[in-house]
Amino acid sequence: MRIISFINKKGGVGKTTIVANLAYALKERYDARVLVVDNDEQGNVSQFFEGEGKYSLADVLLERVEIEKVVEHTRYDGIDLVRADFSLADANVELREMDKSGKEWQLKNALDCLAGNYDICLIDNPPQINASMVNSLVASDEVVVVSTTDKFSIYGVQQMLSCIKDAQQLNPHMSYRGTVVNMFAGDGDSLAAVAQLRDETEVLPVMLHKTDGGIRVKTATNRMETIFEYSPRCRFARDMVEFMDYLLGA
């Protein structure tokens, strides 16, 4: 099972939208068995996939239950979910204060138990650096930073690069794939921002463009649909397929 984390300390950059749509595209295009892990106490990707199980990621990180009891099927055959809710905030406090060696490996150890059940695992991470974020990085084979072209998002990228380096001390096999630019407008300011990013880090060659000012993406999300269900021929949908193929090396 290939595990990919999507991160940025800046919120609102589209990590959840990318994870939800990428999961759907992987299932539809490659018939992949996909596990989505919600590592954000806001639980937005859990809400999108209508997660409502008895247990959540918090229970896994605190070793209250085995992860098999947390995994739930979604309305999409082939996409399963480990949901999150506000209990993850308390779990992060407990993890931070826990006097236990190896606590950074809780998620890795749990996901190893599911390795034969899925082809790929996508982890949607919070806009903060906390214990569960560290667990996500330690568990991951690859990490993608998601950024828009605004300056606060770019600043978040800089912070994430430092966090990734620290995590690689624990998980030297984890690779940083680069930064994907989301909500790209293609104007002069956006191009200048991308140039700045390229001076600081690896920027992926695929950019996810705005679609009619992002209206189609927002509408799809509000309708609890992926962009592929709502507007499969729009620019964002085409970009998502190209992004997916790039990640998979297709």
Beta strands, then each sheet from edge to edge (+ up, - down):
strand 1: 2-7
strand 2: 34-38
strand 3: 72-73
strand 4: 79-82
strand 5: 120-124
strand 6: 142-147
strand 7: 175-184
strand 8: 208-209
sheet 1: 3+ 4- 2- 5- 1- 6- 7- 8-
end
